[in-house]
């Protein structure tokens, strides 16, 4: 029960808090906490299938609160989770600078993805929705907040405690030398 409530707070409560704080921040400087939670889940959630479900659920909740096209945040959340998971297999993304850089790049890719999906499903919109200035400010805000969100999500996942949580163990097998 504790685990279900914790995950509901993480996936549903975070977009609600973000929506409550949003009117008090400039539009470009509003961090996308839902995107940062998806990134943090990619770094600390052990089960890939469970993480994909949580990323999709977080995206659907963000879709419901944003009023945009239903499913675009969910699709992009799953893609960001997958990209972070694949990249974390090859690059150590647990450092603060690596998380900040990946969050900034993911934010820019997310903005381009939102604009591309909107222009695809709304023929008159075009890709003019992405202007570099506000996107870079938004990416900077997300980059600054990314290590804090990752630490908070990692702490929550550890507190929820289960065999499916925690950091992935890198298994190194010794080479066997042919005699």
N, C-alpha and C positions, 0 to 999 in steps of 0.2 A: 504494500500500500504506500509506503514511504517513497518507493522508487517511482510509482506512477504519479504521485502528487508532485514530486520533484521535477519530473520530466514535463508535466503539464505547466508548472510554473515557468520552466525554462522556455518551452516552445510557445505557450500562449501568453504568459505574463510579460515576457520581454517585449513583444510588439506593443502590448498595452501601455507599458511604462514609456516606451519610445514615443508612442502617439501622445501621451500626456505631457511629455517634456518638449515635444517638437515645436509648439507655438512660441516657446521662449528662446529658441535658437535661430540664428539666421539660416535660411533655406540651404545654402551650400555647405554650411558647417555642421549640419545635422548628421551625426554618424548613423550608419545603417547597422544597428545592433543585431538585427536578425541575421544579416550576412555574416557578421562577426561571430555569432553563436554557431552558425553552420561551420565556419572555419575552425572554431575551437573544438567542435565535435569531431571534425576530421582529424584533429591532432591528438585527441585523448580518448575517443570512443573505440573500444577494441573491435567490436563486431561491425563489419562493413555493411552488412544487410540492415542491421538495426540503425546504423548511422544514416543510411540512405532513406530509411523510413522517417527518421526524425528530421532530416533535412527537407524532405518533401512536405512533411507536416508543418514545419516552420515556414516554408514557402507558402503553403496554402493559407495559413493564418495571416501572413503578411499580405497576401492577395486580398483576403477578406477585409483587412483594415485599410488597405491602400485605395481600394475602389477602382483599381485598374483592371486589366484583363485577368480573368480567373485562370490561374495555372502558370502564368509567366514567371512569377517569383518562385513557384515550386520547381519548375523546370530549371531555372537558373541556379536555384539552391542545390539541386541534385548535381548539376554540372560542376558547380564550384566545389562541392564536397568531393566529388570524384576526382577533380583535378588536384585538389589538396592532398587527397589520399594517395594518388599515384605519384605525385611529386615528392611526398614525404617518404616514399620508399627509396628514393634515389638521393634526396637532399635532406639534411637535418634541418627541419623547420621548427625546432623547439627553442631556438635562440630568439632573443627579443628583436634583433635587427632583421632576421629572416622572416619572422612573423609580420613585422611592420611592412617590409617590402612586399611580401606575398599579399597582405591585406590591401595595399595600395594598388597592386596590379589586378587583383580580383575585383576591386571596386571599379576600376576603369573598364575591365571586361564586362562586368555586370551592367554598367551604364550603357555600354555599346549593345549588349544583348537586349536590354529593355527597349532601347530605341529601335533595334532591328525587328524585334517581335511586334512592337507597336506599329511600325511602318508596314510590316507584312500583313497584319490583321486589320489595320485601318489605312486604306490606300492613300489618303490625302496627307498623312502625317509626315512622311519622309524621315530621313535620318538627321534632320536639322535639330532634333531634340538634344543632341549631344554637343554642347559647346565646351571647349577645353578649359576655360577658366573655372567655372563652378565644379566641373568634374574633378579637377586637380585639387581644389579646396576640399571637396568631399572625400577624395582619396587620402588626403593628408589627415583629415579628422578621423577617418577609419584607421589609418596607420598608427596614429597616436594612441587610440583606444584599444587596438587589437591585443597587445600583451596583457592588459588588465582584464579584458573579457575572457581571454584564454585562461588566465590564472583563476578567474572566478568560476568558469565552467568546469575546469579541471578539478577544482576543489569541491564543487557540487557533485560531480560524477564520482569522486573518491568518497564523499560523504554518503552518497546513495548506496555505495558498496554492493558489488556483485561480481561474479566471476567474469562477466562480460565487460567490465569497465577497467580503466587503468591504461597505462601506456603499453604499447606493443613491445614484446621482447624480440630483439634481433638475435636469431639463432645462428651461431657460427659453428660450422662443422669443420673439424680438422681434416686436412688432406691426408689421404692414405698414399704413402709412397710405395710404388711397386718394387719389390725386391728382386 
